[in-house]
């Protein structure tokens, strides 16, 4: 609620961005494309508006397509900058990669990026799949880690949004690492609350949500620790054409990456979910709050 109130007051302020005269008139225009979902658009505006505030020239192209399409736009040189996820990028450019932990995924991703494309520092902010159970199930069945599921998944029903259930790579990784093949899979609505409600009702035994879903875990829901790192890290990371950012611009981008957390993303997405603000205003709210 506090976020919604502050952002509502910030709306008028963000409209003034277009009147700023760039301090670096001779620098190339940074063309920032972001995918057609709220998280990418907000984070893209955070980086883009920070560059504008520093005097850089920026053209924003939000809602430009799927994640794969906007990354391809940077690869092709039609855009200079986008926001991606380390694990997805690694899988796209090196399908046979086996890295799953954060630092290893980032290093492998950097090595796999096409010629002419590079990335800034990854953010602590991550949007990765997480498996959850009710607190009662955790306590009565001794489920605290994913390893505790070994050999028991056949008796459990998994519930998640359809696209999560369709992720064959995730299912294979969890199945191989934890000897876990769920007996049934039930598609649920896109809102993570549908997963929590199904868990409480006993319709499913295990739920699958995203770490950055704009709904914090309720007290009666617990996350199963991915103790063997089967789930590949998915840290937010800026991706751009080599040579398209100056040293000062890259330094600014890296500073922002270092401060952007999963909790930040989750909180900002609440503004989109409740319709109380726009991605531009939410981005400016974050920048104001962090002294940019």
SELUM-571599 format. One record per residue (C-alpha): x, y, z; chain. Coordinates in pm, whole numbers, plus 50000, padded with zeros to 5 digits. Layout:
BEGIN
@px X&py Y&pz Z&c A $
...
END
This chain:
BEGIN
@px 50000&py 50000&pz 50000&c A $
@px 50287&py 50237&pz 50083&c A $
@px 50443&py 50169&pz 49746&c A $
@px 50118&py 50239&pz 49566&c A $
@px 50079&py 50573&pz 49743&c A $
@px 50433&py 50687&pz 49674&c A $
@px 50417&py 50584&pz 49310&c A $
@px 50087&py 50759&pz 49257&c A $
@px 50254&py 51083&pz 49367&c A $
@px 50553&py 51007&pz 49140&c A $
@px 50347&py 50981&pz 48823&c A $
@px 50355&py 51351&pz 48750&c A $
@px 50729&py 51366&pz 48811&c A $
@px 50811&py 51095&pz 48563&c A $
@px 50636&py 51282&pz 48283&c A $
@px 50912&py 51544&pz 48293&c A $
@px 51173&py 51295&pz 48176&c A $
@px 51109&py 51374&pz 47809&c A $
@px 51201&py 51740&pz 47863&c A $
@px 51553&py 51662&pz 47985&c A $
@px 51821&py 51781&pz 47741&c A $
@px 52086&py 51507&pz 47709&c A $
@px 52427&py 51611&pz 47836&c A $
@px 52601&py 51382&pz 47586&c A $
@px 52448&py 51490&pz 47255&c A $
@px 52718&py 51320&pz 47046&c A $
@px 52687&py 50978&pz 47212&c A $
@px 52494&py 50710&pz 47021&c A $
@px 52133&py 50660&pz 47122&c A $
@px 52085&py 50353&pz 47340&c A $
@px 51788&py 50160&pz 47200&c A $
@px 51643&py 49953&pz 47484&c A $
@px 51399&py 49678&pz 47393&c A $
@px 51220&py 49475&pz 47660&c A $
@px 50998&py 49171&pz 47645&c A $
@px 50621&py 49176&pz 47676&c A $
@px 50583&py 49116&pz 48048&c A $
@px 50582&py 49352&pz 48344&c A $
@px 50906&py 49246&pz 48510&c A $
@px 51120&py 49301&pz 48199&c A $
@px 50953&py 49633&pz 48123&c A $
@px 50998&py 49775&pz 48474&c A $
@px 51361&py 49668&pz 48499&c A $
@px 51432&py 49795&pz 48148&c A $
@px 51295&py 50135&pz 48246&c A $
@px 51509&py 50134&pz 48562&c A $
@px 51825&py 50102&pz 48354&c A $
@px 51700&py 50328&pz 48075&c A $
@px 51572&py 50608&pz 48298&c A $
@px 51894&py 50601&pz 48499&c A $
@px 52087&py 50657&pz 48175&c A $
@px 51853&py 50944&pz 48082&c A $
@px 51899&py 51104&pz 48424&c A $
@px 52276&py 51085&pz 48376&c A $
@px 52242&py 51275&pz 48046&c A $
@px 52248&py 50987&pz 47797&c A $
@px 52020&py 50959&pz 47496&c A $
@px 51781&py 50665&pz 47518&c A $
@px 51501&py 50527&pz 47304&c A $
@px 51274&py 50283&pz 47489&c A $
@px 51089&py 50009&pz 47304&c A $
@px 50890&py 49828&pz 47573&c A $
@px 50666&py 49527&pz 47509&c A $
@px 50870&py 49442&pz 47196&c A $
@px 50800&py 49070&pz 47187&c A $
@px 50901&py 48752&pz 47362&c A $
@px 51220&py 48725&pz 47564&c A $
@px 51385&py 48533&pz 47280&c A $
@px 51276&py 48795&pz 47025&c A $
@px 51420&py 49093&pz 47211&c A $
@px 51748&py 48913&pz 47271&c A $
@px 51763&py 48830&pz 46899&c A $
@px 51704&py 49199&pz 46825&c A $
@px 52020&py 49282&pz 47019&c A $
@px 52212&py 49000&pz 46850&c A $
@px 52102&py 49132&pz 46509&c A $
@px 52192&py 49491&pz 46600&c A $
@px 51836&py 49626&pz 46573&c A $
@px 51851&py 49718&pz 46944&c A $
@px 52148&py 49791&pz 47164&c A $
@px 52027&py 49682&pz 47508&c A $
@px 51781&py 49448&pz 47674&c A $
@px 51726&py 49264&pz 48001&c A $
@px 51745&py 48886&pz 48022&c A $
@px 51795&py 48600&pz 48267&c A $
@px 52128&py 48424&pz 48299&c A $
@px 51991&py 48069&pz 48290&c A $
@px 51760&py 48132&pz 47995&c A $
@px 52038&py 48298&pz 47798&c A $
@px 52276&py 48012&pz 47869&c A $
@px 52016&py 47759&pz 47758&c A $
@px 51944&py 47956&pz 47440&c A $
@px 52307&py 47987&pz 47326&c A $
@px 52452&py 47667&pz 47474&c A $
@px 52173&py 47408&pz 47504&c A $
@px 52413&py 47143&pz 47627&c A $
@px 52546&py 47347&pz 47921&c A $
@px 52527&py 47183&pz 48262&c A $
@px 52597&py 47478&pz 48494&c A $
@px 52325&py 47552&pz 48751&c A $
@px 52481&py 47767&pz 49026&c A $
@px 52472&py 48144&pz 48992&c A $
@px 52840&py 48228&pz 48931&c A $
@px 52895&py 47928&pz 48707&c A $
@px 52583&py 48004&pz 48503&c A $
@px 52693&py 48364&pz 48451&c A $
@px 53044&py 48265&pz 48343&c A $
@px 52910&py 48002&pz 48102&c A $
@px 52654&py 48248&pz 47967&c A $
@px 52922&py 48510&pz 47899&c A $
@px 53123&py 48251&pz 47706&c A $
@px 52816&py 48145&pz 47507&c A $
@px 52690&py 48488&pz 47399&c A $
@px 52717&py 48549&pz 47023&c A $
@px 52993&py 48762&pz 46876&c A $
@px 52927&py 49130&pz 46923&c A $
@px 52709&py 49081&pz 47230&c A $
@px 52810&py 49100&pz 47596&c A $
@px 52650&py 49151&pz 47936&c A $
@px 52688&py 49368&pz 48244&c A $
@px 52705&py 49234&pz 48598&c A $
@px 52410&py 49015&pz 48701&c A $
@px 52173&py 49145&pz 48966&c A $
@px 52103&py 48959&pz 49290&c A $
@px 51740&py 48971&pz 49169&c A $
@px 51636&py 48629&pz 49045&c A $
@px 51318&py 48486&pz 48899&c A $
@px 51360&py 48111&pz 48923&c A $
@px 51118&py 47823&pz 48982&c A $
@px 51070&py 47721&pz 49346&c A $
@px 50883&py 47422&pz 49486&c A $
@px 50656&py 47482&pz 49784&c A $
@px 50442&py 47283&pz 50030&c A $
@px 50218&py 47374&pz 50321&c A $
@px 50387&py 47408&pz 50657&c A $
@px 50173&py 47121&pz 50783&c A $
@px 50294&py 46894&pz 50500&c A $
@px 50653&py 46998&pz 50565&c A $
@px 50628&py 46909&pz 50933&c A $
@px 50421&py 46591&pz 50912&c A $
@px 50604&py 46440&pz 50614&c A $
@px 50952&py 46570&pz 50691&c A $
@px 50983&py 46774&pz 50371&c A $
@px 51232&py 47057&pz 50406&c A $
@px 51458&py 47011&pz 50105&c A $
@px 51411&py 46882&pz 49753&c A $
@px 51624&py 46581&pz 49851&c A $
@px 51350&py 46485&pz 50099&c A $
@px 51127&py 46418&pz 49797&c A $
@px 51351&py 46138&pz 49666&c A $
@px 51145&py 45833&pz 49581&c A $
@px 50824&py 45993&pz 49713&c A $
@px 50709&py 46211&pz 49423&c A $
@px 50503&py 45933&pz 49267&c A $
@px 50257&py 45970&pz 49555&c A $
@px 50236&py 46348&pz 49519&c A $
@px 50048&py 46578&pz 49282&c A $
@px 50226&py 46883&pz 49146&c A $
@px 50031&py 47200&pz 49070&c A $
@px 50153&py 47504&pz 48876&c A $
@px 50072&py 47739&pz 48592&c A $
@px 50059&py 47563&pz 48256&c A $
@px 50385&py 47703&pz 48119&c A $
@px 50573&py 47585&pz 48428&c A $
@px 50437&py 47232&pz 48389&c A $
@px 50543&py 47239&pz 48024&c A $
@px 50908&py 47310&pz 48113&c A $
@px 51060&py 46978&pz 48017&c A $
@px 51416&py 47081&pz 48105&c A $
@px 51313&py 47169&pz 48461&c A $
@px 51120&py 46844&pz 48503&c A $
@px 51416&py 46643&pz 48373&c A $
@px 51666&py 46819&pz 48600&c A $
@px 51453&py 46773&pz 48910&c A $
@px 51368&py 46415&pz 48815&c A $
@px 51731&py 46315&pz 48763&c A $
@px 51878&py 46502&pz 49058&c A $
@px 51616&py 46409&pz 49316&c A $
@px 51470&py 46084&pz 49179&c A $
@px 51140&py 46272&pz 49157&c A $
@px 50866&py 46204&pz 48906&c A $
@px 50531&py 46341&pz 49022&c A $
@px 50235&py 46106&pz 48998&c A $
@px 50003&py 46376&pz 48862&c A $
@px 50038&py 46730&pz 48733&c A $
@px 49752&py 46977&pz 48756&c A $
@px 49756&py 47306&pz 48561&c A $
@px 49640&py 47602&pz 48766&c A $
@px 49580&py 47970&pz 48695&c A $
@px 49864&py 48219&pz 48641&c A $
@px 49823&py 48378&pz 48985&c A $
@px 50043&py 48205&pz 49246&c A $
@px 49756&py 48235&pz 49492&c A $
@px 49588&py 47956&pz 49295&c A $
@px 49880&py 47731&pz 49388&c A $
@px 49861&py 47826&pz 49756&c A $
@px 49484&py 47770&pz 49764&c A $
@px 49521&py 47427&pz 49599&c A $
@px 49786&py 47329&pz 49853&c A $
@px 49565&py 47430&pz 50145&c A $
@px 49268&py 47245&pz 49998&c A $
@px 49471&py 46927&pz 49958&c A $
@px 49417&py 46924&pz 49581&c A $
@px 49794&py 46910&pz 49530&c A $
@px 50083&py 46805&pz 49751&c A $
@px 50356&py 47025&pz 49599&c A $
@px 50329&py 47359&pz 49422&c A $
@px 50560&py 47530&pz 49176&c A $
@px 50585&py 47912&pz 49171&c A $
@px 50842&py 48175&pz 49075&c A $
@px 51074&py 48341&pz 49325&c A $
@px 50980&py 48691&pz 49202&c A $
@px 50603&py 48636&pz 49190&c A $
@px 50435&py 48955&pz 49321&c A $
@px 50293&py 48767&pz 49619&c A $
@px 50512&py 48689&pz 49917&c A $
@px 50499&py 48341&pz 50061&c A $
@px 50223&py 48319&pz 50325&c A $
@px 50324&py 48198&pz 50670&c A $
@px 50161&py 47860&pz 50612&c A $
@px 50361&py 47794&pz 50293&c A $
@px 50729&py 47695&pz 50293&c A $
@px 50989&py 47660&pz 50018&c A $
@px 51173&py 47333&pz 49968&c A $
@px 51545&py 47409&pz 49957&c A $
@px 51705&py 47314&pz 49626&c A $
@px 51995&py 47159&pz 49818&c A $
@px 52154&py 46989&pz 49515&c A $
@px 52117&py 47293&pz 49286&c A $
@px 51906&py 47117&pz 49027&c A $
@px 51724&py 47436&pz 48928&c A $
@px 51939&py 47661&pz 48709&c A $
@px 52001&py 48015&pz 48839&c A $
@px 51797&py 48286&pz 48667&c A $
@px 51948&py 48620&pz 48766&c A $
@px 51843&py 48936&pz 48588&c A $
@px 52122&py 49062&pz 48365&c A $
@px 52157&py 49352&pz 48118&c A $
@px 52261&py 49236&pz 47769&c A $
@px 52395&py 49480&pz 47510&c A $
@px 52598&py 49529&pz 47194&c A $
@px 52972&py 49547&pz 47255&c A $
@px 53093&py 49904&pz 47234&c A $
@px 52743&py 50052&pz 47266&c A $
@px 52796&py 50177&pz 47623&c A $
@px 53067&py 50410&pz 47747&c A $
@px 53269&py 50327&pz 48059&c A $
@px 53059&py 50571&pz 48262&c A $
@px 52735&py 50422&pz 48131&c A $
@px 52848&py 50067&pz 48206&c A $
@px 52959&py 50170&pz 48553&c A $
@px 52612&py 50312&pz 48616&c A $
@px 52444&py 49995&pz 48485&c A $
@px 52662&py 49778&pz 48709&c A $
@px 52588&py 49989&pz 49017&c A $
@px 52215&py 49945&pz 48957&c A $
@px 52257&py 49572&pz 48902&c A $
@px 52435&py 49544&pz 49235&c A $
@px 52140&py 49697&pz 49420&c A $
@px 51845&py 49532&pz 49245&c A $
@px 51707&py 49248&pz 49459&c A $
@px 51435&py 48987&pz 49420&c A $
@px 51235&py 49162&pz 49694&c A $
@px 51259&py 49487&pz 49494&c A $
@px 51122&py 49320&pz 49181&c A $
@px 50843&py 49148&pz 49373&c A $
@px 50740&py 49475&pz 49537&c A $
@px 50744&py 49668&pz 49210&c A $
@px 50537&py 49402&pz 49036&c A $
@px 50265&py 49454&pz 49297&c A $
@px 50207&py 49796&pz 49143&c A $
@px 50140&py 49633&pz 48807&c A $
@px 49926&py 49356&pz 48953&c A $
@px 49698&py 49596&pz 49139&c A $
@px 49692&py 49847&pz 48853&c A $
@px 49805&py 50130&pz 49080&c A $
@px 50093&py 50252&pz 48866&c A $
@px 50279&py 50228&pz 48536&c A $
@px 50614&py 50057&pz 48466&c A $
@px 50776&py 50399&pz 48405&c A $
@px 50654&py 50538&pz 48738&c A $
@px 50758&py 50221&pz 48922&c A $
@px 51105&py 50243&pz 48770&c A $
@px 51136&py 50607&pz 48871&c A $
@px 51017&py 50523&pz 49222&c A $
@px 51297&py 50267&pz 49255&c A $
@px 51557&py 50510&pz 49118&c A $
@px 51443&py 50787&pz 49354&c A $
@px 51450&py 50548&pz 49650&c A $
@px 51807&py 50447&pz 49571&c A $
@px 51944&py 50794&pz 49510&c A $
@px 51965&py 50790&pz 49132&c A $
END
